[in-house]
Amino acid sequence: MLTTMPARVASRSGWNGQAVAVGDAFRVHKDRCGRQLEAACRLVTHPLGWELRLEIAGSLQRSQVCRSQDEVLDISEQWKTAMIERGWS
């Protein structure tokens, strides 16, 4: 007989169940149709570490959960570089 164990996920110490905005990893801008768009990569707490949220004009475009500070820095730099390559500054 096969028994299964409930999955356990290591959670961040001090997690209180509420995401808290930490700040922005970066902000970039782009002119489109005569108006300026702003993209912001926001950093918020997450039960597994941190979450990066890329928002353009306030609309969520993508997000990624990062387990370490190094991963936060690597991912945010990758996203910023990709946006600059697409004409954002």
ABEGO torsion letter per residue (X at the ends): XBBBBBBBBBBBBGBAGBBBBAEBABBBBBBBGGBBBBBBBBBBBBAAEBBBBBBBGGBBABBBBBABAAAAAAAAAAAAAAAAAAGBX
